[in-house]
Amino acid sequence: MTRVPMTVQGEKALREELNQLKGVDRPRVIADIAEAREHGDLKENAEYHAAREQQGFIEGRIQEIESRLSNSQVIDVTKVPHTGKVIFGTTVRLLNLDTDEEVAYRIVGEDEASIKDGKISVNSPIARALVGKSEGDVVNVRTPGGDVEYEIDSVEHVE
């Protein structure tokens, strides 16, 4: 199986969610199922069925997180020498050459991507166009609205 890149924060967030699911949510649902069983006939017991459904969701999410963590390659960009090149985990400040608008994106793993937080997936068209380029380079990015030219203003190694 191929290794999936992940930032230190991405791994930390998944581990926190896993601990919440295993330490808090799973025991609560087990208690809810036990309580619902005490109410009698399980065929017509909506509380029981809801708790079982919740248990299935929690167990599925636990398996999904454990799988992602076991296949992850955690990359701490702060330990990588700063060369001015765009690599996984760096924050890239871009200048749109058409509109003079400045944007900043952090290149992260797929699970961590959130455009509203300025985090883009390493597999996104923008990230694919940027990776390997250096500060000062002009990059042409294909978007659904047409091609956009960006100049790479700076590349930062921050966590």
C-alpha positions in Angstrom: 0.0 0.0 0.0 1.3 3.5 -0.8 2.1 5.9 1.9 -0.1 8.9 2.2 1.6 12.2 3.2 0.2 13.9 6.3 1.4 17.0 8.3 2.1 16.8 12.0 -1.1 18.7 12.8 -3.1 16.4 10.5 -1.8 13.4 12.4 -2.5 15.0 15.8 -6.1 15.9 14.8 -6.8 12.3 13.7 -5.3 10.9 16.9 -7.4 13.2 19.0 -10.5 12.2 17.1 -9.6 8.5 17.5 -9.1 9.0 21.3 -12.5 10.8 21.5 -14.2 8.0 19.6 -12.6 5.2 21.6 -12.5 6.8 25.1 -15.8 8.8 25.1 -18.2 8.0 22.3 -17.9 4.2 22.1 -18.5 3.7 25.9 -21.4 6.1 25.8 -23.1 4.3 23.0 -22.5 0.9 24.6 -24.2 2.3 27.8 -27.1 3.6 25.6 -27.5 0.2 24.0 -27.6 -1.5 27.4 -30.2 1.0 28.7 -32.3 0.6 25.6 -32.3 -3.2 26.0 -33.7 -2.8 29.5 -36.8 -1.1 28.0 -38.1 -4.4 26.5 -39.1 -5.5 23.0 -36.1 -4.7 20.7 -38.1 -4.9 17.5 -40.1 -1.7 18.2 -37.4 0.0 20.3 -36.4 3.2 18.4 -33.7 4.1 21.1 -32.1 0.7 20.6 -32.0 1.0 16.8 -30.6 4.6 17.0 -27.9 3.5 19.4 -26.9 0.5 17.2 -26.8 2.8 14.2 -24.6 5.2 16.1 -22.4 2.4 17.2 -21.9 1.3 13.6 -20.9 4.8 12.5 -18.4 5.1 15.4 -16.8 1.6 14.7 -16.6 2.5 11.0 -14.9 5.8 11.7 -12.5 4.2 14.1 -11.4 1.7 11.4 -11.1 4.4 8.8 -8.9 6.6 11.1 -6.7 3.6 12.1 -6.2 2.7 8.5 -5.3 6.2 7.5 -2.8 6.5 10.4 -1.2 3.2 9.6 -0.7 4.2 5.9 0.4 7.7 6.6 3.9 9.3 6.2 4.1 12.2 8.7 6.2 15.0 7.3 7.4 17.8 9.6 8.2 20.6 7.2 10.0 22.6 9.9 12.7 19.9 9.8 13.3 20.2 6.1 15.9 22.8 5.0 14.4 25.9 3.4 15.4 26.1 -0.2 12.6 28.4 -1.5 11.1 25.4 -3.3 7.4 24.5 -2.9 7.1 21.1 -1.2 4.5 19.2 0.8 3.6 21.1 4.0 4.9 24.5 3.0 2.8 27.6 3.0 2.9 29.4 -0.4 2.0 33.1 -0.8 0.9 33.8 -4.4 0.2 36.9 -6.4 -2.5 36.6 -9.1 -0.9 38.4 -12.0 -4.3 39.2 -13.6 -6.0 40.7 -10.5 -3.0 41.6 -8.2 -4.8 39.6 -5.5 -2.6 37.9 -2.9 -3.5 34.4 -1.6 -1.8 32.0 0.7 -2.2 28.2 0.7 -0.7 25.5 2.8 -0.2 22.2 0.9 -1.5 19.4 3.0 -2.8 15.8 2.7 -6.2 15.1 1.4 -7.8 14.5 4.8 -6.6 17.9 6.0 -7.7 20.0 3.0 -10.0 22.9 3.9 -10.1 25.8 1.4 -11.7 28.1 4.0 -8.6 27.5 6.3 -6.3 28.1 3.3 -5.2 24.4 3.2 -5.2 22.7 -0.2 -4.7 19.0 -1.0 -1.4 18.0 -2.5 -3.4 16.4 -5.2 -5.3 19.6 -6.2 -4.6 21.3 -9.5 -3.1 24.3 -7.8 -0.8 22.3 -5.6 0.3 20.0 -8.5 1.2 23.1 -10.5 3.1 24.6 -7.5 5.1 21.7 -6.2 8.7 21.8 -7.3 8.6 25.5 -8.3 10.6 28.2 -6.5 10.1 31.7 -5.1 9.8 34.2 -8.0 8.6 31.6 -10.5 5.4 32.3 -12.5 3.0 29.3 -12.6 0.1 28.8 -14.9 -2.8 27.0 -13.1 -5.7 25.5 -15.1 -9.0 26.2 -13.3 -12.6 25.5 -14.4 -12.9 29.3 -15.1 -9.8 29.3 -17.3 -6.0 29.5 -16.9 -4.7 31.7 -14.1 -1.1 33.0 -13.7 0.4 33.2 -10.3 3.8 34.4 -9.2 5.2 32.6 -6.1 5.9 35.4 -3.7 7.2 33.3 -0.8 7.5 29.8 0.5 7.3 29.3 4.3 8.2 26.3 6.4 5.8 26.8 9.3 3.8 24.3 11.4 
